[in-house]
Amino acid sequence: MTDAAIETVDLAKRYGGLTALAGLSMSIPRGDVFGFLGPNGAGKTTAVKLLLGLARPTSGEARLLGASLSDPRAHREVRRRVGYLPELFRYQGWLTGREVLGLHVELLGVPRERWGNEIDRVLLFAGLTERGGSRVSTYSKGMQQRLGLAAALLGRPELVMLDEPTSALDPVGRHDVREIIRALKEEGMTVFLNSHLLSEVEQVCDRVAIVDHGRIVASGTFAELLAGDTVRLLVTSLGDADLSRFGRSDREGDWLTMRGIAAAHIPDLVAEVVRLGGRVHAVQPTHESLEDRFLDLLAER
């Protein structure tokens, strides 16, 4: 294995007869913002728990910042360099933001003389400096999410793992979290973003992996995943023609949708449809979105 931020080879987790993760293999370069995508129940949170040592794999290998999951002592030490924001978390409402962070910084083992500066740093980073002395019960959902992010950033981690950080937020809250993720990248941190919100991932990630039923079905940069464009043709008098050499086709009434086609080949597609006896009434080229590709991959499986 290489010295990537995260690397897994055939990582699997089974609970009796239920396979939660089936042979996960991926490599995440240091300094990347990596999107881990999939529908609910695809195995995303299971993968996060395995990587953090919160669950034990049934089989396979994984390394986190160079430390193997199979070496408990090394993995325990490396977790001090990992920040984690779980999907479901709640802080005591009677505590202030500073008190919550004070508890976390103590658990993290930061020397006491650095507590104040460290708490000030993450409050500033999360945009909560003015509300650090307020009780958590007075925070909005977006502010509570930013407080969770601040806790994950204590100790200047090399890797930050975020499990569905924007799923319960309004547009303003999601915008705030995106800005924090971009700032983390500028600081040189690796960010692992576990999400099912494709629009969020598309805006902040360098590369993504799409997982379904515990396996990665596609991975790479957006340019690699979205190779080709999409074109819709309004066609009549066309029978069951084989157009697979142009891309992935779908028929809905008189509309023919061709995905993954190079823009330069669209005229060839139109010419072929006409040659086969079809009458073309409209041509609508568009760029394939991550959502289109995501749905295509799930449909193929």
HELIX and SHEET records of a PDB file:
HELIX    1   1 LYS A   44  LEU A   51  1                                   8    
HELIX    2   2 PRO A   72  VAL A   78  1                                   7    
HELIX    3   3 ARG A   79  ARG A   81  5                                   3    
HELIX    4   4 GLY A   97  LEU A  108  1                                  12    
HELIX    5   5 ARG A  112  ARG A  114  5                                   3    
HELIX    6   6 TRP A  115  PHE A  125  1                                  11    
HELIX    7   7 THR A  129  ARG A  131  5                                   3    
HELIX    8   8 VAL A  136  THR A  138  5                                   3    
HELIX    9   9 LYS A  141  ALA A  152  1                                  12    
HELIX   10  10 PRO A  171  GLU A  186  1                                  16    
HELIX   11  11 LEU A  198  VAL A  204  1                                   7    
HELIX   12  12 PHE A  222  LEU A  225  1                                   4    
HELIX   13  13 SER A  244  PHE A  246  5                                   3    
HELIX   14  14 ALA A  263  HIS A  265  5                                   3    
HELIX   15  15 ILE A  266  ARG A  275  1                                  10    
HELIX   16  16 LEU A  290  GLU A  300  1                                  11    
SHEET    1   A 4 LEU A  18  ILE A  28  0                                        
SHEET    2   A 4 ILE A   6  TYR A  15 -1                                        
SHEET    3   A 4 SER A  59  LEU A  64 -1                                        
SHEET    4   A 4 ALA A  67  SER A  68 -1                                        
SHEET    1   B 6 VAL A  82  LEU A  85  0                                        
SHEET    2   B 6 LEU A 159  ASP A 163  1                                        
SHEET    3   B 6 THR A 190  SER A 195  1                                        
SHEET    4   B 6 VAL A  33  LEU A  37  1                                        
SHEET    5   B 6 ARG A 207  ASP A 212  1                                        
SHEET    6   B 6 ARG A 215  THR A 221 -1                                        
SHEET    1   C 4 ARG A 248  GLU A 252  0                                        
SHEET    2   C 4 TRP A 255  ILE A 261 -1                                        
SHEET    3   C 4 ASP A 229  THR A 236 -1                                        
SHEET    4   C 4 ARG A 279  THR A 286 -1                                        
END                                                                             
